[in-house]
Amino acid sequence: MILINTIKKSAAPLVLALFVLSTLTLQSCKKSRSDLGKELYKKTHNKVFKDATPEGLAQVFKKMLADERSKVANPNLITAFYEENGYDPVFVMDHIFNGDVDITATYFEKAGQHGLDPSMFKANQIKELVAKFKDKKAIKNLDEAYHDIAELEILTANSLINYSNALEYGMVSPRKIYARYFTETKRPDSASMLKTLHANNLKAYLDSIQPKDPQYLMMQKALIAGGAAKGMTQEETNRYLVVNMERLRWKNKPTQSKYVIVNIPDYRLDVMENGHSILNMKVVVGEGRNVDNTNSLVEYDESDKIDRPFSRETPQLNSMIHSVQVNPVWNIPQSIASKEIMVEAAKDPYYLDNKGIDVFEGGKKIENPETIDWANAPKDKYEFKQRPGDDNSLGKIKFLFKNNSSVYLHDTPAKTAFSQNVRALSHGCVRLGDPQALAKAVFGDGPTYQKIVKDMSEDKPDPTTIALPKKMPVYITYVTCWVDETGTLQYRPDVYGLDIVLYGHLQKFLAKPEQIAAL
């Protein structure tokens, strides 16, 4: 008991000291502007400010925040920020007279470098207000002073957040515009937006959020330079650039050192390791609504803003490859079974047997499916499974990863498709030009890979499932413009019309050609 009391007594001064320190810290985090008028007079040399008080400003500021609510993108966050800081005018007091706000407005004026309309960020209004504070005769009375302080604070805070969100996260959320988009994509939250308002050096902050990806910088350079890509007008070229720059701003990029990535419009798969492609191959993707490229960005129509995917389009997604199945069984989807398999079986009673397809009813295998009248059979009564073999539509191996679209990467017996330029031909899964090479890339050249090679060379009656020792990230993406290994900009037709959908939603945010040309 004596020991405990001794500890309590000795700890008491320490506890008191910590309490005083924490109180001082909290007070220092919230600036005291009791001498607001004196400070503003010293900075502006305008006598009107001599009578300014924090209380008087707070009353006007609070009302303006309520009145301007509909014009502010994040009214709750901005209002809470100023409420918690006692309506302290941080931009007026700390960032006008050192040139920060003028520099910030200049960045906003150059938003056309990102393909974005500078007028969204109110640079002219901000600069006009800054000029009033620097002109000792421009603000005539205290009411005007309070109004202009509050207006500049709200304008600057709102524009800074909007500009930061645009560069760091993009203008449009892909999840909201695409029906088949399942890639994890981070969007701005209150923490990221408050970070913007707490920036001490605005120029350093604005420089830090400029996208640094070499792909983005090359497209940005091409956009500012103007010009037209081969076979396209300058207008269509610019639209390609702004659409794909927006995609690069989305926070949905791989963060792992090694991953598999499929680009749908390029019909290509790459295995990336430490930023370099260590394997690439041709792929076949799902059929698209715009395979013949009859619809283009130049022929954009307002109705194209609505995403209407073709039933066989491969979705955009990210997941983890967890295993492979060698000599797989194909569980034929109901849509394919009713529209294709049953139609062929009606024409040829031996079609099912020749293709190695078993028919099930209620989970029980039917021994003589050729006796069924397939022309008149119910569409949803039977299940179809294709046995392993040379004719199996999945080929000799498929790569499995969790997703809600029932898609996977797989081999195929239909090799001639890889010689075509437009390879949007599948039912939605991704067919691989060299599946064995992908197996080697994900498993490594060891005993497991050698077993896969051996099993693929044989016709086994049952599939073999092999788990990856370490799951491999996989991304299925949609990019129609990028910079290749030689530094050349590549363009691909918009096979699914997803550029058109995105451009439709971006239109109200985009810079006009003359705004870009003036940069």
N, C-alpha and C positions, 0 to 999 in steps of 0.2 A: 504493500500500500504506500509506504514511504517512497519507494522507487517511482511509482506511478505519479504521485503528487509532484515529485521532483521534475519529472519529465514535463508535466503540465505547466509548471512554473517557468521552466527554462524555455518552453515553446511559446509562451504567451507573447514575449516581445517580437519573436519571429512572425507569428500570425498577424500581429498588429502592423508590423512593417510591410508584410505582403499585402494587407488590406489597403494601406495607404498608397503603396506602389500601384496596385490595380486600379484604384480610384483615379490617381493621377494619369495613368495610361488611358483610361476610358475618356477622361476629360480632354486629353491631348488629341484623341482621335476625332473629336468633334470641335471644330474651330470656333473660337469665341470671336464674334464680330461686334462687340459692344461699341467699338470705335469705328463702325462701318462708314459713317458720314465723313469722319476725319480722314480715313484712308482713301476714300473715293475722291475727296477734294484734293488731296495731295497728288493723286495719280492724274486727275483730269483738269485741275485748276479751274473747275467750274463751281462757283459759289453755291449753286443749287444743291449740291450734294452735302453741304455742311450740315443740313438739318435731317439728313437721312438716318433712319434708325432701323435695326433689325426687325423690330415689332411692326413698324409701318410697312416695310418691305414684305414681311411674312403675310400680312393681311391681303395685299395686292397679289402676291405670288400665288397664294392659295386659291384665290378666285380665278386667276388666269389658268391655273392648272385644270380647274373644273370646266372653265369655258372652252379651253382648247383641247379637251379630252378626245373629241372625235377626229382631230387632225394629227394626233400622236399615235405612232404605231404600237407602243407599249406603255399606255397611260398608267396602269397600275404600278409598274416597276419604277417609272420616272417619278410619279407622285410619292411613292414610298421612299425613294432615294432622298428627295428633298425634305420630306417630313422628318425622316430620321436625322437629318443634318440641320434641323431648325431653319429650313429654307435659306441656307447659306448659299450665296451666289458664287460658286466655285470657279466658274469659267470667267465671269466678269472680274473677280478679285485676283485670280491666280494665273489667268491665261490670255487676257487681252493685251496687257501692256508689255508683255515679253514677246509678243508676236505670234504666240501659239495658235490663237483662234484664226488669225489671218492665214497662217500656213495651212491649218486644217481646211479652211474654205477653199484654198487653192487645190488641195487634194481632191475635194469634192468636184471642183470645176473640171478636173481631168478624169472624171469617172468614165468618159468615153473611151479611155484606154482599155477599159474592161468591157467595152461594148454596152455600157450602162448609161442611161440618160442622166446627165449632171443635175438637171432641174429637180430631180427627186430629193437632192440633199441640200437645197435652199442656200447655196453658196452666196448668191447675190444679196439675199436678205440679211444673211449673217454679216457680210462685209459692210453693208450699209449701216447696220447697227453699231458695229465696231467703230466705224468712222465717226458716228455721233458721239461716242464716248471720248474719242481723241480730239474732238473739236470742242473747245471750252465754252462755246456759245450755242452749240447745237441743241442741247436739252434745256428747255426754258423754265420748267418748274418741277416741283417735287413729285407731283402725280405722274408726269411724263417720265421722270427718272425711274420711279418704281416700275412703271409699265415696261420701259425699255430694258431694264435689268431682267425682269421676269421673262420677257419675250426672248431675249438673247439666250438666256439659260435654257429655256424649253426648246428653242430651235436647235441650239448646238447639241444638247443632250440627245434629242431625237435623231438628228442627222448623223451623229457619231455612231449611235447604236445601229441605225439602218445601214450605214456604209460598212461598218464592221461586220454585221451579219451577212451582207451581200458578198463580201470578199472571202470570209471564212467559211460560210455555209451555203452560199448560193441564194438566188432570189426565189427559187421554186422548190418545194418539197417533192421529190420524185414519187414518194409514196402516195401523194394526193392526186397525181395526174396520171399515173400508169396503173392499169388494172392488174398487170402481172409483174410487179416489182417487189422482190422479197430480199433485198440486200440491206443489211443493217446500215443505217445512215443517221449520223448524229445531227441533230438540229439545235439551234441556239437555245440556251436556257437562261434563267435569271442570273446564274453565277457568271456566265460568259459575258452577259450584257452589263452587269455591274462592274466587271473588270474594266470595261471600256470607260465608264464614268469615273473610275478611280485612277486613271492613268495620269502620272505626274508630268511626263514629257510626251506631249501629244504627237510631235513629229516622230519620235522614236517608236511610239506605239503604232502609228499609221504605217511606218516602214516595216514593222514586224508582221503586219497582217497582209502585206502584198504577197500573193501566191508566188512561191519560189520554184515550183516544179518547172524544170526545163521545157516540158511540153507546153505548159501555160505561157511561159515567156516567149516561146517561138510563135505561138498563135497570136499572142498580143502584138508582137512585132509585125506579123503579117497583116493583122487587122489595121494597125496604124498606117502601114505602108500602102495599103490598098492593093489594087491589082486583082487579076482573075486567075483562078486555077485553070489548067488545061481542060477544055470542053465545057467550061462554065462561065457565066457572066460574073462581073464583079459583085453584083447584088447577091447572087446565089453563093458565091465564095464567102462573102461576109457573113451570110446567114449560117453557113456551115461552121465558121469560126466561132461566132457568138454562142451557138447552141452547144458546141463541144467545150468551150471555155466554161460555160455554166456547169457542165458535167464535171469538169475538173475541180470546180469550187465545192462540189458536194463532198461531205466527209464520209465517204464510203469506200475508201481505198484500202487495199491490203496493207497490214502493218507487220505481217510475218516476214521472216527472211526467205522462206521458201513456200511457194504456193503454185497451184494450177489455175490458169485463167483462160477463159474462152471469150473471144470477141465475136459476137454474132454476125455483124455486117462484113467482117473480114474472113469469116469461115475458117478461123484459125485458133489453135490451142497452143499456149506456151507454158512451159514449166519455168518459173522464175526463181532464181536464187541470188540473193544479195544484189538485186537490181538488174540482173542480166538473165537473158533467156538461155537456158542450158538445153532446151529441147523445144522444137516447134513442129506442128504438123497440120495438115488440112483436116477440116471437120465438115460434117454435114449437120445443119441445124433444122429446126422446124420450119414448115411452110409459113410464108408471111403474106400479109394483105397487099403488099406493094412490091412483089417480086419483079414485075416488069418495069418498075420505076415510073409508072404513069403519073403518079402524084409526086410533086416536088415542093421544096420550100418556097420557090418563087410563085407557085400556084396555090399558096396557102389560102384556106377558106376558114371563116370563123367557126364553122361546124367541126373542123378538124381538131379543135381543142379537146374534144371528147375522145378518149382512147377506146377504140373498138377492136380488140385483138382478134385475129383469126384463130380458130379453135386449135390449130396445130403450132402456134408460135411458141418457141422456147422462151421460158421466163427468165428475167434477170434475177439472180439470187446469189447468196453466199452460204456456204455450208462447210462440212468437214468430211472428206472421203475416209470412211472407217473400215471398209473391207472391199474385196473383189470376189466375184463369183465366176469360177472357171467352168466352162461348158454349162452355161446357165439355162434354166427353164424360162420361157417367156410366158408370163401371165398376161394374156392378150386383153387389153382394155375393152370394156363393153362397146365403146363407140367404134373401135376398129373392127371388133367382132361382128357387129350388126351391119356396118356399112361396107365391109370388104370381105371378111372371111365367109360369112353366110352367103353372100352374093356369089362368090367363087364356088362354094360348095354346091349351090343350086345349079350351076352350069356343069360341074364335073363331080360326080359322086365319089371319085377317088382322090379329089383334091386334098382333103384333110389328111388322108393316109400318106400321100406322096410328100406332103409338107411336114409330116411328123407332128400333126396337131391332134391332141386328145380332147374329147368333149366330155363335160361333166354336167350332171343334173343333180342338184341338191347335194353336191360334194361327192357324188358317186360317178365313177367313170362309166361311160356308155360304150359297150363293146362293138356295136355295129352302127356307127354314126351315119354311114352311107345310106341307111334305110330311112332316115328322117327326110321329110319333105321340106328342105331348107327354103324353098321359095315362099312357103306359107307358115313357117315356124315362128313362134313368138320371139321377138327380138331380145327379151330379157330373161328367157327361161334357162339358157345354157351358159356354161363357162368354158373357155377355150384355153388350152395350154400347149405351147410348142416344146417338144422334147429337145434335149441337146443334140447337136449334129451340124453338118455342113450347111443345111438349109435354114437353121435357126436365125431368125431376124436379128438376134442380139450377138450373133457370131460366136466367138469362143470365150469372150470375157466381158464382164460389165463391172463398172466401178460404182460403188454404192455410197450415197450420202443422204442424210435426212433432208427432206423437203416436202412441201405440201402439194407439189405438182406432179409427183410420180415420175420425175425425170432422172436420168442417170447418163453417164458416159459409157459407151459400149462399142464393141467390135461390130462388123457387119459383113455379110457375104456379098453385098451389092457394091463391089469395088469400083465399078465404072463411074459411079457418081462423083468420085474424087477428081475425075478429069474435067468436070464441068466448072465453068467460071461462077455461075450462080448455084450455090449448094444449099438452098433453103428447100429441102425435099423430104425431111423426116416428119414423123407425127408429133415431134416435140422434144424427144431425147437427142443427145449429141452423139453422132456416129464418128468414130475415131479413124483417122487414116493410118495410124501405126499404134495400135493398142498395146502391143508387146513392149514397145519402147517406153510407153507411159508406165507400164508395170515396173520396168527396170528403174525408171526415174523415182518412183514413189517407194519401192521396196529396196532398191539398191541391188548390186550384182552379187547375190549370195544364194544360199540354199533354197530360200523361199522363192526367189525369182526363178531359179532353175526348175523347181517343182512346177511353177506356173507354166513355163515354156514346155515342159514335158507333157503336162495335162492338156495344154492347148493343142498339142500335136496328135492327141488321141481322141477317139469318139467314146467318151464314157457315158454310161446311161444316167448317171446322177451328177448333179452339180457339186462342185467343191467350193466352199466358202472359206476364204482366208482373210483374217483380220490384219490390218496394218499395225505394225508395232508402235507407230506414232501416227496419229491421224494427220491427214494432209489437207490444208485449206483449199477450197475450190471457189472460184468466182466466175459466174457467167455474166458478162457485161454487154453493153451496147454502145459502141463508140464508132462514129463515122468519119472522124478526122483526127489524125495524130501525127507525131514526128517520128520517122523511122530511125534506124541505127545510123544512117548516113546524114541525118539532119534535114531530110526532105519531108515536107508535109504530104501526107497521104490522105486521099479522100475515097470514101466508099458509098455506093448507093444506099439510100434509106429503105432497106428491104422490108422493114416492118412499119414504116411510116412514123416511127417514134420521134424522129427529128421534127416532123410536122406538128405533132402533139405538143412537144416541148416549146417549139417556136411560138405556137399559138398562145401559150401561157406567159411567155417571156415578152411578147410584143409591147405591152404597156410599160415595160421597164427599160427598153432598149434605146440606145442613142441613135439619132438620125445620122445618115451618111455624112452630112455637112459638119456635124459635131465631131465626128471622128477625123474627117479630113482636115479640120482646123487645128488639130493637136500638133 
